[in-house]
Amino acid sequence: MDIKQLKTKSLEYRKTLLEIIYNSKAGHTAGGLSCIDILNVLYNDTLNITPDNFNLLNRNRFIQSKGHSVEALYTVLCDQGFFKRSDLDTLNKFNSHFIGHPTRKIFGIEHNTGALGHGLSVAVGMALAYKMDAKPFKVFTLLGDGELSEGSVWEACTTASKYRLNNLVVIIDRNNLQISGDTELINPIEPLDKKFEAFGFSVKKINGHDIASLKENFNANTMDENKPNLFIANTIKGKGISFMENIVSWHHRVPTKNEYKLAIDELEVEIDQNG
Amino acid sequence: MDNQIGKANLEIFAETLLQEAKLDNKIVVVTSDSRGSGKLVPFGQQLPYQLIEVGIAEQNLVGVCAGLSAAGKKVFGVSPSSFLTARSLEQIKNDVAYSNQPVVLVGISAGISYGQLGATHHSIHDFAVLRAINNMTIVSPADNFETAEVIKQSLNYDKPLFIRYGKKPTLNLHKKGQKFEIGKAIVVNQGDDIVLIATGETVQRAYLASQILKKGGLNSTVISMHTIKPFDKETFLEAVSNAKVLISLEEHSIYGGLGEMCASILSQEKISINFKILGIPDEYMINGSQSEVLDHYDMEPKKIAQLAKIMIDQ
């Protein structure tokens, strides 16, 4: 998929994400908007995880450790054909499997997440298994920045480094906000690059909304072959909707009817401009 | 039957797993600096590529186990039961049980095996917390036979499984030809009026108590309820149907374990029986070796027998 097509996808995904959150009256709006470009490039360009190969053991894998941004993941998986668009209308409804965090009850979800600080250890286990068998598959995982206060994340880093898991790719959605405010005021995590480098990772800071840059960086040929790779993807929480960007309350706020309309209008304009 | 002392269940586990892992390289052990205490040094020496060492990081151990399992390995996470089931409880709940990864979590030195090392090292909460987690099977083998069998059967068990045992040699309780099945209790011996139900290393205490009772002319049934969950209600109900006295024994808090499970079934089935739960009471536990502490809390065989006699006369 070329860059222009991917950019259109990102805008369409934002519309779907807002629509399903608006309709279900619940969801993690702004964090989904900060990571949707990353998910877009991963699923449309990098991972080659499809409904056809999902049940196979031997394939690339993706764990969304920041499980609360599930609406973004559902949006992308739906577009990949893992389930019907109408299934998403059941989001958060009684007896629906489409709940507020990823669950393997949904075709396409790799691992159940929601409690933070779990995904990296599981990704490390998967990467270890592939490495033990000399299989050429990679394991990608997406972590939030607030999540990095969890000690288990750093435990997992030590194992990734010890076993030189060059088939592990960690992406940090560095949007600088968590539920109570600025990450550096809640519990400072900087300097992130130096921390992860000290823990044995090859670290690169990237723009988490620049589709071309994401596509290039997630390409296997550009990664360090001797270490686990980690991208600090600088993002904007609420990205793409002017009145949501960098506003902490949009962490899990649902747009009103008027806000929803304004947001969709903004995206439509962008879609037109993108051609 | 002669009272024959076997090996520690810990050793049987390690020997059985090494044998099986030599035949199947999908078997992987994950340790948290626990290969020595888990008797897995020979495993690490002979099959170094099938042992992952994560250091003293139990949360990570359980997550890594889940990932290995998802990618096709048959995984045994081995760590002291106290740390494995408390520190990593959320990983057990989410990454193993809820995510339905058929990981085998092995809680070594369980119960009060660590004796004088104190409350930080005891796991008298593990049945209680894991019972409340959906999709967890909990097995506490009594002797070498049950330990070897549960390890062998765990290889083809397609659900999350927790196994716990201690580190002292145990009595060989079973006759040749005994069958073992996860979820199916074993009746060690059959009697009339008294039922002694136990799990793990307390089964041998129940067995020795039944021998004392027999000398006094009282026959008793001894049940090894090796699987705490799913609970074998059928065998339990059959055993208590004609009995007058029931005593449960466990190396666990009296809260949330075997005894309370029995009480729950009895009350809901409207069965009235003279029943006593033996276990570790809800107090700062007395200091001592495993054996001393179990004796102290009325699980010494002669005290169990005395209690049964008193209860039968009530």
Interface residues (C-beta under 8 A of the other chain):
Chain A: L57 R61 T103 R104 E110 H111 N112 T113 G114 A115 G117 H118 L120 S121 V122 A123 V124 G125 M126 A127 L128 A129 Y130 M132 V139 G151 S152 E155 A156 T158 T159 Y163
Chain B: V28 Y49 I52 V54 G55 A57 Q59 N60 V62 G63 V64 C65 A66 G67 L68 S69 A70 A71 G72 K73 V75 E90 Q91 N94 D95 Y98 S99 N100
